[in-house]
Each structure stands twice: as C-alpha cells, then as structure tokens.
Amino acid sequence: MAANDELAQIDISTEEKDKLVAEVMRYALFKTHQTSGCPIKREELTQIITKNYRQRALPALVIKEAGDRLAATFGYEMRELQRTRGPSNRSGRTSSQQISNADAKSYVLVSKLDPEVYSKYVEDKERAHVSGFAFVVISIVHVAGGKITEEDLWHQLKRLGLNENDENHPVLGNNKQAIELLVQQRYLLKEKIAGPEGHFMSYELAERALDDSISSKLKEYISQVVSASAATAE
C-alpha cells in the first residue's frame, strides 16, 4: 500500500485513494469478464483515475495498488503487456498505427490460484471449449515454428472438422470470429504480407502465447502427443 508520505506529496487522502483503487479493481474484473479476457488498456484505467484528479504520479500509484489487492483478494495477477513490435510487411516498414499499438501498454488478469482450486471454484465450465480451441490453435502455430499462413492454419483446422466459412458452429459459433478473438486477446499476432503472387495473411504467436505459463504447457502437451503417436506406431 502507498505510504502516508507518498499520499501527502500527491495531496490525496487515504480514503480518496482507496476509492480509486476499488474503482480500478471493479473495472478490471468487469472488463475481463465482458471481453472474454481481452487486454485492458492502461489508458482506460488512467482515465478512471484522472477523471477528477490531475496529479501526475497518482495513476501509477493507484494501478499498482489495485494490482496488489487483486492478487491478495482474488488471486489474480494484473500482468502488464507491452508489444515489442507491431506487424510489419516484408520490407520491414510499419505503419504509424502499428507503431502506436506497439507503444500502448495494457493489462490482463491471470489467475495465480492452484489449478485444482481454479477449476473447482472459478473456471466457467460453459466456456471450456473456448480455452480448448485457443490451446489447439496456439499448438498448431507453435509446431509450425511460431508463425503460419492463414491458409495453412485453416488447412490444419479443417482436419479437426473446423471449416473457415462456418458461421454457425455448434460450439464456437463463427469460426473466423473465434480466431479473431485470439488476436484481440493477444495470443496471436495477425499481419498482411506481400508475396510474389499478391498479399496473404499470416499468424504469429503473440505475448500471451509466449508466456512461460502457456509455452511450458504447450511443450508438455506436444510431448505427450508425440509419445502417444510413437507408441501407437510400434
């Protein structure tokens, strides 16, 4: 928590600070649920704080304390994401919008609870298919070397019964939108590449898919699949 001398320097009372911290926590929890875990821009949190206050040091203080309290109260880590680069074409040029996206900080809530506790008390079983789909797609891109063309990705998904043009899948709904959600959630990075026969789309693993907690599970899962395939072939 912020020390009293810090609050005095910023010229804000403990009560005012606690109210702002609670507002940021509520917003982070609500937005995460509302957007299926899409990142929350730091700008959004800052606007909550600066709506009635103009102290420059206040947003950093409140956001940090909100993160600490989310961890202590709900077992969530408010993890900061920051893109190291935006999508680029083969010439290496990036647009001004891409540069802006690369500089923008955002946060995601990541559960730090024991997996069994999370599964029993927190996980939404009705949305388990979404997590399963994400894991499969990320696995395909990982096996492809961390990057795959849109055509090749759908070729692999069709082998699993998922058609690119299916807008009424009984579980996923619109299959294309399910892929786009992974881009919005920052599991995948999507970019348009100029080739000799025209432009084509490509997907690359983004920050959240490269996180150790995800990549370690991927490697374990892929290792199990390879071992099972080898045993079947014998």
Secondary structure, DSSP 8 states (H G I E B T S, - for coil): ---HHHHHHHT--HHHHHHHHHHHHHHHHHHHHHTTT--EEHHHHHHHHHTT---TTHHHHHHHHHHHHHHHHH-EEEEEEE-S-----TT----HHHHHHHH-EEEEEEE-S-HHHHHHHT--GGGHHHHHHHHHHHHHHHHTTSEEEHHHHHHHHHTTT--TT-S-BTTTBSHHHHHHHHHHTTSEEEEEEEETTEEEEEEEE-HHHHSHHHHHHHHHHHHHHHHHHHHHH-
